[in-house]
Amino acid sequence: MCNDAKALTVGGRKTAALMASPRDFKLWLESGGNTTPPRTTFSYDTCRVSYYVYGVLRGTNRRELVSGKVNQFVVNDSGTVLMHQIFQF
């Protein structure tokens, strides 16, 4: 499933930002700005994903790399595999 995953769910983006700090930065990673298409790799029985969040935070252009281990996938009604639970490493 890792190599077939095409996007993140809202929950996936939130879990990927779970440990971010301060709060406004965490909220921006969860739902602000834009994201690049996620890149996945599968090795040693682990699915890893990375993507960038970019946009304006506190009046400044930002671009942050988010990386994590995918623990859960979902398939939407159209059959697209989405990453739903991501934990940063």
PDB file of N, CA, C and O in Angstrom:
ATOM      1  N   MET A   1       0.814  -1.199   0.000  1.00  0.00           N
ATOM      2  CA  MET A   1       0.000   0.000   0.000  1.00  0.00           C
ATOM      3  C   MET A   1       0.859   1.266   0.000  1.00  0.00           C
ATOM      4  O   MET A   1       0.448   2.307  -0.513  1.00  0.00           O
ATOM      5  N   CYS A   2       2.020   1.164   0.565  1.00  0.00           N
ATOM      6  CA  CYS A   2       2.883   2.334   0.688  1.00  0.00           C
ATOM      7  C   CYS A   2       3.171   2.965  -0.674  1.00  0.00           C
ATOM      8  O   CYS A   2       3.061   4.181  -0.836  1.00  0.00           O
ATOM      9  N   ASN A   3       3.532   2.151  -1.631  1.00  0.00           N
ATOM     10  CA  ASN A   3       3.887   2.688  -2.945  1.00  0.00           C
ATOM     11  C   ASN A   3       2.676   3.162  -3.733  1.00  0.00           C
ATOM     12  O   ASN A   3       2.825   3.914  -4.697  1.00  0.00           O
ATOM     13  N   ASP A   4       1.471   2.731  -3.337  1.00  0.00           N
ATOM     14  CA  ASP A   4       0.250   3.148  -4.020  1.00  0.00           C
ATOM     15  C   ASP A   4      -0.377   4.394  -3.412  1.00  0.00           C
ATOM     16  O   ASP A   4      -1.272   4.981  -4.020  1.00  0.00           O
ATOM     17  N   ALA A   5       0.064   4.812  -2.236  1.00  0.00           N
ATOM     18  CA  ALA A   5      -0.525   5.966  -1.558  1.00  0.00           C
ATOM     19  C   ALA A   5      -0.246   7.241  -2.335  1.00  0.00           C
ATOM     20  O   ALA A   5       0.889   7.506  -2.732  1.00  0.00           O
ATOM     21  N   LYS A   6      -1.291   8.023  -2.547  1.00  0.00           N
ATOM     22  CA  LYS A   6      -1.169   9.230  -3.369  1.00  0.00           C
ATOM     23  C   LYS A   6      -1.298  10.536  -2.598  1.00  0.00           C
ATOM     24  O   LYS A   6      -0.830  11.573  -3.070  1.00  0.00           O
ATOM     25  N   ALA A   7      -1.927  10.511  -1.416  1.00  0.00           N
ATOM     26  CA  ALA A   7      -2.187  11.759  -0.694  1.00  0.00           C
ATOM     27  C   ALA A   7      -2.358  11.474   0.788  1.00  0.00           C
ATOM     28  O   ALA A   7      -2.298  10.327   1.231  1.00  0.00           O
ATOM     29  N   LEU A   8      -2.576  12.559   1.553  1.00  0.00           N
ATOM     30  CA  LEU A   8      -2.786  12.477   2.990  1.00  0.00           C
ATOM     31  C   LEU A   8      -4.244  12.766   3.310  1.00  0.00           C
ATOM     32  O   LEU A   8      -4.902  13.528   2.601  1.00  0.00           O
ATOM     33  N   THR A   9      -4.745  12.164   4.370  1.00  0.00           N
ATOM     34  CA  THR A   9      -6.041  12.569   4.886  1.00  0.00           C
ATOM     35  C   THR A   9      -5.835  13.757   5.806  1.00  0.00           C
ATOM     36  O   THR A   9      -4.699  14.087   6.148  1.00  0.00           O
ATOM     37  N   VAL A  10      -6.926  14.405   6.212  1.00  0.00           N
ATOM     38  CA  VAL A  10      -6.833  15.496   7.184  1.00  0.00           C
ATOM     39  C   VAL A  10      -6.236  14.955   8.478  1.00  0.00           C
ATOM     40  O   VAL A  10      -5.391  15.606   9.092  1.00  0.00           O
ATOM     41  N   GLY A  11      -6.670  13.777   8.892  1.00  0.00           N
ATOM     42  CA  GLY A  11      -6.127  13.157  10.099  1.00  0.00           C
ATOM     43  C   GLY A  11      -4.656  12.826   9.972  1.00  0.00           C
ATOM     44  O   GLY A  11      -3.910  12.931  10.946  1.00  0.00           O
ATOM     45  N   GLY A  12      -4.228  12.427   8.784  1.00  0.00           N
ATOM     46  CA  GLY A  12      -2.816  12.131   8.551  1.00  0.00           C
ATOM     47  C   GLY A  12      -1.948  13.356   8.713  1.00  0.00           C
ATOM     48  O   GLY A  12      -0.866  13.297   9.298  1.00  0.00           O
ATOM     49  N   ARG A  13      -2.427  14.456   8.194  1.00  0.00           N
ATOM     50  CA  ARG A  13      -1.667  15.699   8.323  1.00  0.00           C
ATOM     51  C   ARG A  13      -1.617  16.152   9.782  1.00  0.00           C
ATOM     52  O   ARG A  13      -0.602  16.683  10.234  1.00  0.00           O
ATOM     53  N   LYS A  14      -2.708  15.942  10.518  1.00  0.00           N
ATOM     54  CA  LYS A  14      -2.731  16.325  11.931  1.00  0.00           C
ATOM     55  C   LYS A  14      -1.797  15.461  12.764  1.00  0.00           C
ATOM     56  O   LYS A  14      -1.079  15.981  13.618  1.00  0.00           O
ATOM     57  N   THR A  15      -1.792  14.153  12.534  1.00  0.00           N
ATOM     58  CA  THR A  15      -0.907  13.300  13.335  1.00  0.00           C
ATOM     59  C   THR A  15       0.556  13.555  13.002  1.00  0.00           C
ATOM     60  O   THR A  15       1.419  13.405  13.867  1.00  0.00           O
ATOM     61  N   ALA A  16       0.851  13.937  11.761  1.00  0.00           N
ATOM     62  CA  ALA A  16       2.233  14.240  11.383  1.00  0.00           C
ATOM     63  C   ALA A  16       2.742  15.481  12.109  1.00  0.00           C
ATOM     64  O   ALA A  16       3.945  15.619  12.328  1.00  0.00           O
ATOM     65  N   ALA A  17       1.840  16.385  12.482  1.00  0.00           N
ATOM     66  CA  ALA A  17       2.224  17.634  13.154  1.00  0.00           C
ATOM     67  C   ALA A  17       2.054  17.561  14.661  1.00  0.00           C
ATOM     68  O   ALA A  17       2.222  18.570  15.345  1.00  0.00           O
ATOM     69  N   LEU A  18       1.727  16.399  15.193  1.00  0.00           N
ATOM     70  CA  LEU A  18       1.371  16.238  16.596  1.00  0.00           C
ATOM     71  C   LEU A  18       2.408  16.796  17.564  1.00  0.00           C
ATOM     72  O   LEU A  18       2.040  17.422  18.558  1.00  0.00           O
ATOM     73  N   MET A  19       3.667  16.588  17.303  1.00  0.00           N
ATOM     74  CA  MET A  19       4.715  16.994  18.248  1.00  0.00           C
ATOM     75  C   MET A  19       5.299  18.379  17.959  1.00  0.00           C
ATOM     76  O   MET A  19       6.223  18.807  18.651  1.00  0.00           O
ATOM     77  N   ALA A  20       4.785  19.078  16.964  1.00  0.00           N
ATOM     78  CA  ALA A  20       5.330  20.396  16.608  1.00  0.00           C
ATOM     79  C   ALA A  20       5.006  21.434  17.684  1.00  0.00           C
ATOM     80  O   ALA A  20       4.011  21.319  18.399  1.00  0.00           O
ATOM     81  N   SER A  21       5.849  22.424  17.781  1.00  0.00           N
ATOM     82  CA  SER A  21       5.677  23.478  18.769  1.00  0.00           C
ATOM     83  C   SER A  21       6.301  24.753  18.205  1.00  0.00           C
ATOM     84  O   SER A  21       7.263  24.645  17.445  1.00  0.00           O
ATOM     85  N   PRO A  22       5.826  25.929  18.522  1.00  0.00           N
ATOM     86  CA  PRO A  22       4.698  26.317  19.345  1.00  0.00           C
ATOM     87  C   PRO A  22       3.360  26.038  18.652  1.00  0.00           C
ATOM     88  O   PRO A  22       3.313  25.533  17.531  1.00  0.00           O
ATOM     89  N   ARG A  23       2.287  26.379  19.347  1.00  0.00           N
ATOM     90  CA  ARG A  23       0.944  26.005  18.897  1.00  0.00           C
ATOM     91  C   ARG A  23       0.597  26.560  17.511  1.00  0.00           C
ATOM     92  O   ARG A  23       0.037  25.832  16.691  1.00  0.00           O
ATOM     93  N   ASP A  24       0.910  27.818  17.230  1.00  0.00           N
ATOM     94  CA  ASP A  24       0.558  28.372  15.922  1.00  0.00           C
ATOM     95  C   ASP A  24       1.305  27.674  14.789  1.00  0.00           C
ATOM     96  O   ASP A  24       0.762  27.524  13.695  1.00  0.00           O
ATOM     97  N   PHE A  25       2.543  27.244  15.037  1.00  0.00           N
ATOM     98  CA  PHE A  25       3.306  26.485  14.044  1.00  0.00           C
ATOM     99  C   PHE A  25       2.669  25.117  13.831  1.00  0.00           C
ATOM    100  O   PHE A  25       2.541  24.657  12.696  1.00  0.00           O
ATOM    101  N   LYS A  26       2.271  24.466  14.924  1.00  0.00           N
ATOM    102  CA  LYS A  26       1.607  23.166  14.840  1.00  0.00           C
ATOM    103  C   LYS A  26       0.315  23.277  14.020  1.00  0.00           C
ATOM    104  O   LYS A  26       0.066  22.448  13.145  1.00  0.00           O
ATOM    105  N   LEU A  27      -0.500  24.290  14.299  1.00  0.00           N
ATOM    106  CA  LEU A  27      -1.751  24.474  13.565  1.00  0.00           C
ATOM    107  C   LEU A  27      -1.495  24.734  12.084  1.00  0.00           C
ATOM    108  O   LEU A  27      -2.247  24.265  11.230  1.00  0.00           O
ATOM    109  N   TRP A  28      -0.447  25.472  11.784  1.00  0.00           N
ATOM    110  CA  TRP A  28      -0.093  25.747  10.390  1.00  0.00           C
ATOM    111  C   TRP A  28       0.302  24.453   9.679  1.00  0.00           C
ATOM    112  O   TRP A  28      -0.107  24.223   8.541  1.00  0.00           O
ATOM    113  N   LEU A  29       1.093  23.609  10.341  1.00  0.00           N
ATOM    114  CA  LEU A  29       1.478  22.324   9.745  1.00  0.00           C
ATOM    115  C   LEU A  29       0.262  21.424   9.555  1.00  0.00           C
ATOM    116  O   LEU A  29       0.197  20.667   8.586  1.00  0.00           O
ATOM    117  N   GLU A  30      -0.703  21.501  10.472  1.00  0.00           N
ATOM    118  CA  GLU A  30      -1.891  20.662  10.397  1.00  0.00           C
ATOM    119  C   GLU A  30      -2.811  21.044   9.247  1.00  0.00           C
ATOM    120  O   GLU A  30      -3.319  20.170   8.546  1.00  0.00           O
ATOM    121  N   SER A  31      -3.030  22.334   9.045  1.00  0.00           N
ATOM    122  CA  SER A  31      -4.049  22.708   8.060  1.00  0.00           C
ATOM    123  C   SER A  31      -3.763  23.986   7.290  1.00  0.00           C
ATOM    124  O   SER A  31      -4.550  24.354   6.418  1.00  0.00           O
ATOM    125  N   GLY A  32      -2.681  24.665   7.576  1.00  0.00           N
ATOM    126  CA  GLY A  32      -2.378  25.907   6.881  1.00  0.00           C
ATOM    127  C   GLY A  32      -1.453  25.695   5.702  1.00  0.00           C
ATOM    128  O   GLY A  32      -0.940  24.596   5.489  1.00  0.00           O
ATOM    129  N   GLY A  33      -1.247  26.740   4.948  1.00  0.00           N
ATOM    130  CA  GLY A  33      -0.331  26.665   3.818  1.00  0.00           C
ATOM    131  C   GLY A  33      -0.756  25.635   2.782  1.00  0.00           C
ATOM    132  O   GLY A  33      -1.910  25.207   2.745  1.00  0.00           O
ATOM    133  N   ASN A  34       0.169  25.257   1.968  1.00  0.00           N
ATOM    134  CA  ASN A  34      -0.043  24.244   0.927  1.00  0.00           C
ATOM    135  C   ASN A  34       0.943  23.113   1.160  1.00  0.00           C
ATOM    136  O   ASN A  34       1.934  23.274   1.873  1.00  0.00           O
ATOM    137  N   THR A  35       0.663  21.971   0.556  1.00  0.00           N
ATOM    138  CA  THR A  35       1.587  20.850   0.668  1.00  0.00           C
ATOM    139  C   THR A  35       2.015  20.382  -0.712  1.00  0.00           C
ATOM    140  O   THR A  35       1.259  20.467  -1.679  1.00  0.00           O
ATOM    141  N   THR A  36       3.234  19.891  -0.781  1.00  0.00           N
ATOM    142  CA  THR A  36       3.696  19.257  -2.008  1.00  0.00           C
ATOM    143  C   THR A  36       3.159  17.827  -2.016  1.00  0.00           C
ATOM    144  O   THR A  36       2.779  17.312  -0.964  1.00  0.00           O
ATOM    145  N   PRO A  37       3.118  17.184  -3.164  1.00  0.00           N
ATOM    146  CA  PRO A  37       2.700  15.781  -3.184  1.00  0.00           C
ATOM    147  C   PRO A  37       3.637  14.949  -2.313  1.00  0.00           C
ATOM    148  O   PRO A  37       4.855  15.123  -2.373  1.00  0.00           O
ATOM    149  N   PRO A  38       3.085  14.054  -1.507  1.00  0.00           N
ATOM    150  CA  PRO A  38       3.940  13.248  -0.628  1.00  0.00           C
ATOM    151  C   PRO A  38       4.795  12.259  -1.410  1.00  0.00           C
ATOM    152  O   PRO A  38       4.372  11.723  -2.434  1.00  0.00           O
ATOM    153  N   ARG A  39       6.006  12.028  -0.906  1.00  0.00           N
ATOM    154  CA  ARG A  39       6.913  11.028  -1.482  1.00  0.00           C
ATOM    155  C   ARG A  39       7.038   9.895  -0.480  1.00  0.00           C
ATOM    156  O   ARG A  39       7.346  10.125   0.690  1.00  0.00           O
ATOM    157  N   THR A  40       6.803   8.686  -0.930  1.00  0.00           N
ATOM    158  CA  THR A  40       6.862   7.540  -0.030  1.00  0.00           C
ATOM    159  C   THR A  40       8.019   6.626  -0.404  1.00  0.00           C
ATOM    160  O   THR A  40       8.411   6.527  -1.566  1.00  0.00           O
ATOM    161  N   THR A  41       8.554   5.962   0.614  1.00  0.00           N
ATOM    162  CA  THR A  41       9.558   4.921   0.412  1.00  0.00           C
ATOM    163  C   THR A  41       9.212   3.774   1.355  1.00  0.00           C
ATOM    164  O   THR A  41       8.709   3.988   2.459  1.00  0.00           O
ATOM    165  N   PHE A  42       9.487   2.565   0.904  1.00  0.00           N
ATOM    166  CA  PHE A  42       9.227   1.385   1.718  1.00  0.00           C
ATOM    167  C   PHE A  42      10.517   0.591   1.832  1.00  0.00           C
ATOM    168  O   PHE A  42      11.072   0.137   0.831  1.00  0.00           O
ATOM    169  N   SER A  43      10.990   0.429   3.062  1.00  0.00           N
ATOM    170  CA  SER A  43      12.182  -0.381   3.295  1.00  0.00           C
ATOM    171  C   SER A  43      12.157  -0.897   4.730  1.00  0.00           C
ATOM    172  O   SER A  43      11.631  -0.245   5.631  1.00  0.00           O
ATOM    173  N   TYR A  44      12.730  -2.067   4.919  1.00  0.00           N
ATOM    174  CA  TYR A  44      12.781  -2.702   6.237  1.00  0.00           C
ATOM    175  C   TYR A  44      11.390  -2.767   6.881  1.00  0.00           C
ATOM    176  O   TYR A  44      11.232  -2.480   8.067  1.00  0.00           O
ATOM    177  N   ASP A  45      10.399  -3.144   6.094  1.00  0.00           N
ATOM    178  CA  ASP A  45       9.014  -3.280   6.557  1.00  0.00           C
ATOM    179  C   ASP A  45       8.429  -1.996   7.130  1.00  0.00           C
ATOM    180  O   ASP A  45       7.530  -2.050   7.969  1.00  0.00           O
ATOM    181  N   THR A  46       8.921  -0.857   6.693  1.00  0.00           N
ATOM    182  CA  THR A  46       8.426   0.431   7.182  1.00  0.00           C
ATOM    183  C   THR A  46       8.135   1.345   6.008  1.00  0.00           C
ATOM    184  O   THR A  46       8.944   1.480   5.090  1.00  0.00           O
ATOM    185  N   CYS A  47       6.961   1.973   6.051  1.00  0.00           N
ATOM    186  CA  CYS A  47       6.592   2.963   5.048  1.00  0.00           C
ATOM    187  C   CYS A  47       6.906   4.341   5.605  1.00  0.00           C
ATOM    188  O   CYS A  47       6.438   4.706   6.683  1.00  0.00           O
ATOM    189  N   ARG A  48       7.697   5.103   4.865  1.00  0.00           N
ATOM    190  CA  ARG A  48       8.043   6.451   5.263  1.00  0.00           C
ATOM    191  C   ARG A  48       7.509   7.433   4.227  1.00  0.00           C
ATOM    192  O   ARG A  48       7.456   7.139   3.033  1.00  0.00           O
ATOM    193  N   VAL A  49       7.119   8.599   4.712  1.00  0.00           N
ATOM    194  CA  VAL A  49       6.599   9.633   3.826  1.00  0.00           C
ATOM    195  C   VAL A  49       7.280  10.954   4.160  1.00  0.00           C
ATOM    196  O   VAL A  49       7.648  11.204   5.308  1.00  0.00           O
ATOM    197  N   SER A  50       7.440  11.785   3.155  1.00  0.00           N
ATOM    198  CA  SER A  50       7.930  13.147   3.375  1.00  0.00           C
ATOM    199  C   SER A  50       7.205  14.069   2.407  1.00  0.00           C
ATOM    200  O   SER A  50       6.886  13.696   1.278  1.00  0.00           O
ATOM    201  N   TYR A  51       6.957  15.274   2.877  1.00  0.00           N
ATOM    202  CA  TYR A  51       6.329  16.307   2.058  1.00  0.00           C
ATOM    203  C   TYR A  51       6.668  17.656   2.660  1.00  0.00           C
ATOM    204  O   TYR A  51       7.080  17.737   3.817  1.00  0.00           O
ATOM    205  N   TYR A  52       6.501  18.703   1.893  1.00  0.00           N
ATOM    206  CA  TYR A  52       6.749  20.057   2.378  1.00  0.00           C
ATOM    207  C   TYR A  52       5.431  20.776   2.597  1.00  0.00           C
ATOM    208  O   TYR A  52       4.482  20.612   1.831  1.00  0.00           O
ATOM    209  N   VAL A  53       5.386  21.574   3.655  1.00  0.00           N
ATOM    210  CA  VAL A  53       4.300  22.522   3.872  1.00  0.00           C
ATOM    211  C   VAL A  53       4.907  23.886   3.592  1.00  0.00           C
ATOM    212  O   VAL A  53       5.957  24.233   4.132  1.00  0.00           O
ATOM    213  N   TYR A  54       4.238  24.658   2.743  1.00  0.00           N
ATOM    214  CA  TYR A  54       4.782  25.970   2.410  1.00  0.00           C
ATOM    215  C   TYR A  54       3.662  27.001   2.384  1.00  0.00           C
ATOM    216  O   TYR A  54       2.506  26.683   2.108  1.00  0.00           O
ATOM    217  N   GLY A  55       4.029  28.219   2.673  1.00  0.00           N
ATOM    218  CA  GLY A  55       3.072  29.316   2.711  1.00  0.00           C
ATOM    219  C   GLY A  55       3.539  30.376   3.678  1.00  0.00           C
ATOM    220  O   GLY A  55       4.722  30.457   4.008  1.00  0.00           O
ATOM    221  N   VAL A  56       2.599  31.190   4.131  1.00  0.00           N
ATOM    222  CA  VAL A  56       2.920  32.311   5.017  1.00  0.00           C
ATOM    223  C   VAL A  56       2.545  31.947   6.448  1.00  0.00           C
ATOM    224  O   VAL A  56       1.423  31.522   6.722  1.00  0.00           O
ATOM    225  N   LEU A  57       3.493  32.120   7.348  1.00  0.00           N
ATOM    226  CA  LEU A  57       3.274  31.927   8.781  1.00  0.00           C
ATOM    227  C   LEU A  57       3.854  33.133   9.501  1.00  0.00           C
ATOM    228  O   LEU A  57       5.028  33.460   9.331  1.00  0.00           O
ATOM    229  N   ARG A  58       3.031  33.792  10.304  1.00  0.00           N
ATOM    230  CA  ARG A  58       3.452  34.995  11.035  1.00  0.00           C
ATOM    231  C   ARG A  58       4.032  36.062  10.103  1.00  0.00           C
ATOM    232  O   ARG A  58       4.985  36.752  10.466  1.00  0.00           O
ATOM    233  N   GLY A  59       3.468  36.195   8.922  1.00  0.00           N
ATOM    234  CA  GLY A  59       3.901  37.227   7.982  1.00  0.00           C
ATOM    235  C   GLY A  59       5.167  36.910   7.211  1.00  0.00           C
ATOM    236  O   GLY A  59       5.687  37.769   6.499  1.00  0.00           O
ATOM    237  N   THR A  60       5.672  35.689   7.339  1.00  0.00           N
ATOM    238  CA  THR A  60       6.911  35.295   6.680  1.00  0.00           C
ATOM    239  C   THR A  60       6.671  34.050   5.833  1.00  0.00           C
ATOM    240  O   THR A  60       5.967  33.133   6.256  1.00  0.00           O
ATOM    241  N   ASN A  61       7.254  34.019   4.641  1.00  0.00           N
ATOM    242  CA  ASN A  61       7.178  32.814   3.821  1.00  0.00           C
ATOM    243  C   ASN A  61       7.964  31.700   4.485  1.00  0.00           C
ATOM    244  O   ASN A  61       9.115  31.888   4.880  1.00  0.00           O
ATOM    245  N   ARG A  62       7.332  30.533   4.605  1.00  0.00           N
ATOM    246  CA  ARG A  62       7.979  29.382   5.238  1.00  0.00           C
ATOM    247  C   ARG A  62       7.881  28.180   4.315  1.00  0.00           C
ATOM    248  O   ARG A  62       6.978  28.080   3.485  1.00  0.00           O
ATOM    249  N   ARG A  63       8.823  27.280   4.480  1.00  0.00           N
ATOM    250  CA  ARG A  63       8.805  25.987   3.799  1.00  0.00           C
ATOM    251  C   ARG A  63       9.400  24.980   4.772  1.00  0.00           C
ATOM    252  O   ARG A  63      10.586  25.050   5.094  1.00  0.00           O
ATOM    253  N   GLU A  64       8.595  24.060   5.232  1.00  0.00           N
ATOM    254  CA  GLU A  64       9.016  23.097   6.246  1.00  0.00           C
ATOM    255  C   GLU A  64       8.865  21.674   5.723  1.00  0.00           C
ATOM    256  O   GLU A  64       7.836  21.320   5.147  1.00  0.00           O
ATOM    257  N   LEU A  65       9.887  20.872   5.927  1.00  0.00           N
ATOM    258  CA  LEU A  65       9.845  19.459   5.573  1.00  0.00           C
ATOM    259  C   LEU A  65       9.192  18.681   6.709  1.00  0.00           C
ATOM    260  O   LEU A  65       9.567  18.829   7.872  1.00  0.00           O
ATOM    261  N   VAL A  66       8.213  17.854   6.361  1.00  0.00           N
ATOM    262  CA  VAL A  66       7.561  16.971   7.326  1.00  0.00           C
ATOM    263  C   VAL A  66       7.882  15.546   6.892  1.00  0.00           C
ATOM    264  O   VAL A  66       7.639  15.173   5.744  1.00  0.00           O
ATOM    265  N   SER A  67       8.425  14.753   7.806  1.00  0.00           N
ATOM    266  CA  SER A  67       8.769  13.356   7.520  1.00  0.00           C
ATOM    267  C   SER A  67       8.190  12.485   8.617  1.00  0.00           C
ATOM    268  O   SER A  67       8.097  12.902   9.771  1.00  0.00           O
ATOM    269  N   GLY A  68       7.805  11.285   8.254  1.00  0.00           N
ATOM    270  CA  GLY A  68       7.276  10.401   9.278  1.00  0.00           C
ATOM    271  C   GLY A  68       7.083   8.990   8.789  1.00  0.00           C
ATOM    272  O   GLY A  68       7.294   8.669   7.620  1.00  0.00           O
ATOM    273  N   LYS A  69       6.673   8.160   9.722  1.00  0.00           N
ATOM    274  CA  LYS A  69       6.391   6.758   9.461  1.00  0.00           C
ATOM    275  C   LYS A  69       4.876   6.603   9.348  1.00  0.00           C
ATOM    276  O   LYS A  69       4.139   7.048  10.227  1.00  0.00           O
ATOM    277  N   VAL A  70       4.415   5.979   8.274  1.00  0.00           N
ATOM    278  CA  VAL A  70       2.983   5.794   8.061  1.00  0.00           C
ATOM    279  C   VAL A  70       2.542   4.514   8.761  1.00  0.00           C
ATOM    280  O   VAL A  70       3.067   3.432   8.498  1.00  0.00           O
ATOM    281  N   ASN A  71       1.573   4.657   9.652  1.00  0.00           N
ATOM    282  CA  ASN A  71       1.074   3.508  10.402  1.00  0.00           C
ATOM    283  C   ASN A  71      -0.292   3.031   9.929  1.00  0.00           C
ATOM    284  O   ASN A  71      -0.691   1.905  10.224  1.00  0.00           O
ATOM    285  N   GLN A  72      -1.014   3.879   9.196  1.00  0.00           N
ATOM    286  CA  GLN A  72      -2.366   3.505   8.803  1.00  0.00           C
ATOM    287  C   GLN A  72      -2.721   4.131   7.461  1.00  0.00           C
ATOM    288  O   GLN A  72      -2.378   5.278   7.176  1.00  0.00           O
ATOM    289  N   PHE A  73      -3.415   3.347   6.649  1.00  0.00           N
ATOM    290  CA  PHE A  73      -3.881   3.796   5.338  1.00  0.00           C
ATOM    291  C   PHE A  73      -5.400   3.668   5.287  1.00  0.00           C
ATOM    292  O   PHE A  73      -5.993   2.867   6.010  1.00  0.00           O
ATOM    293  N   VAL A  74      -6.018   4.469   4.424  1.00  0.00           N
ATOM    294  CA  VAL A  74      -7.442   4.319   4.121  1.00  0.00           C
ATOM    295  C   VAL A  74      -7.599   4.402   2.617  1.00  0.00           C
ATOM    296  O   VAL A  74      -6.751   4.961   1.922  1.00  0.00           O
ATOM    297  N   VAL A  75      -8.687   3.843   2.122  1.00  0.00           N
ATOM    298  CA  VAL A  75      -9.009   3.921   0.702  1.00  0.00           C
ATOM    299  C   VAL A  75     -10.310   4.695   0.583  1.00  0.00           C
ATOM    300  O   VAL A  75     -11.305   4.338   1.213  1.00  0.00           O
ATOM    301  N   ASN A  76     -10.312   5.768  -0.231  1.00  0.00           N
ATOM    302  CA  ASN A  76     -11.528   6.567  -0.364  1.00  0.00           C
ATOM    303  C   ASN A  76     -12.500   5.918  -1.355  1.00  0.00           C
ATOM    304  O   ASN A  76     -12.209   4.863  -1.918  1.00  0.00           O
ATOM    305  N   ASP A  77     -13.640   6.549  -1.560  1.00  0.00           N
ATOM    306  CA  ASP A  77     -14.694   5.989  -2.406  1.00  0.00           C
ATOM    307  C   ASP A  77     -14.255   5.768  -3.848  1.00  0.00           C
ATOM    308  O   ASP A  77     -14.771   4.881  -4.528  1.00  0.00           O
ATOM    309  N   SER A  78     -13.307   6.569  -4.314  1.00  0.00           N
ATOM    310  CA  SER A  78     -12.840   6.411  -5.691  1.00  0.00           C
ATOM    311  C   SER A  78     -11.694   5.411  -5.815  1.00  0.00           C
ATOM    312  O   SER A  78     -11.177   5.194  -6.911  1.00  0.00           O
ATOM    313  N   GLY A  79     -11.291   4.797  -4.691  1.00  0.00           N
ATOM    314  CA  GLY A  79     -10.255   3.775  -4.725  1.00  0.00           C
ATOM    315  C   GLY A  79      -8.842   4.293  -4.533  1.00  0.00           C
ATOM    316  O   GLY A  79      -7.888   3.532  -4.688  1.00  0.00           O
ATOM    317  N   THR A  80      -8.681   5.567  -4.200  1.00  0.00           N
ATOM    318  CA  THR A  80      -7.361   6.146  -3.982  1.00  0.00           C
ATOM    319  C   THR A  80      -6.869   5.802  -2.576  1.00  0.00           C
ATOM    320  O   THR A  80      -7.606   5.951  -1.601  1.00  0.00           O
ATOM    321  N   VAL A  81      -5.629   5.345  -2.478  1.00  0.00           N
ATOM    322  CA  VAL A  81      -5.031   5.019  -1.180  1.00  0.00           C
ATOM    323  C   VAL A  81      -4.497   6.308  -0.558  1.00  0.00           C
ATOM    324  O   VAL A  81      -3.734   7.045  -1.184  1.00  0.00           O
ATOM    325  N   LEU A  82      -4.912   6.567   0.686  1.00  0.00           N
ATOM    326  CA  LEU A  82      -4.502   7.765   1.412  1.00  0.00           C
ATOM    327  C   LEU A  82      -3.778   7.375   2.692  1.00  0.00           C
ATOM    328  O   LEU A  82      -4.087   6.349   3.299  1.00  0.00           O
ATOM    329  N   MET A  83      -2.819   8.192   3.099  1.00  0.00           N
ATOM    330  CA  MET A  83      -2.096   7.965   4.345  1.00  0.00           C
ATOM    331  C   MET A  83      -2.864   8.663   5.465  1.00  0.00           C
ATOM    332  O   MET A  83      -3.126   9.864   5.393  1.00  0.00           O
ATOM    333  N   HIS A  84      -3.226   7.894   6.509  1.00  0.00           N
ATOM    334  CA  HIS A  84      -4.111   8.423   7.535  1.00  0.00           C
ATOM    335  C   HIS A  84      -3.448   8.643   8.891  1.00  0.00           C
ATOM    336  O   HIS A  84      -3.887   9.512   9.643  1.00  0.00           O
ATOM    337  N   GLN A  85      -2.433   7.904   9.218  1.00  0.00           N
ATOM    338  CA  GLN A  85      -1.772   8.075  10.504  1.00  0.00           C
ATOM    339  C   GLN A  85      -0.266   8.086  10.282  1.00  0.00           C
ATOM    340  O   GLN A  85       0.321   7.096   9.844  1.00  0.00           O
ATOM    341  N   ILE A  86       0.352   9.234  10.595  1.00  0.00           N
ATOM    342  CA  ILE A  86       1.778   9.428  10.344  1.00  0.00           C
ATOM    343  C   ILE A  86       2.431   9.931  11.628  1.00  0.00           C
ATOM    344  O   ILE A  86       1.951  10.885  12.240  1.00  0.00           O
ATOM    345  N   PHE A  87       3.519   9.290  12.033  1.00  0.00           N
ATOM    346  CA  PHE A  87       4.237   9.710  13.229  1.00  0.00           C
ATOM    347  C   PHE A  87       5.646  10.136  12.841  1.00  0.00           C
ATOM    348  O   PHE A  87       6.352   9.410  12.141  1.00  0.00           O
ATOM    349  N   GLN A  88       6.048  11.317  13.297  1.00  0.00           N
ATOM    350  CA  GLN A  88       7.380  11.821  12.977  1.00  0.00           C
ATOM    351  C   GLN A  88       8.439  11.004  13.682  1.00  0.00           C
ATOM    352  O   GLN A  88       8.227  10.473  14.772  1.00  0.00           O
ATOM    353  N   PHE A  89       9.597  10.918  13.022  1.00  0.00           N
ATOM    354  CA  PHE A  89      10.736  10.212  13.615  1.00  0.00           C
ATOM    355  C   PHE A  89      11.924  11.124  13.632  1.00  0.00           C
ATOM    356  O   PHE A  89      12.997  10.732  14.092  1.00  0.00           O
TER     357      PHE A  89
END
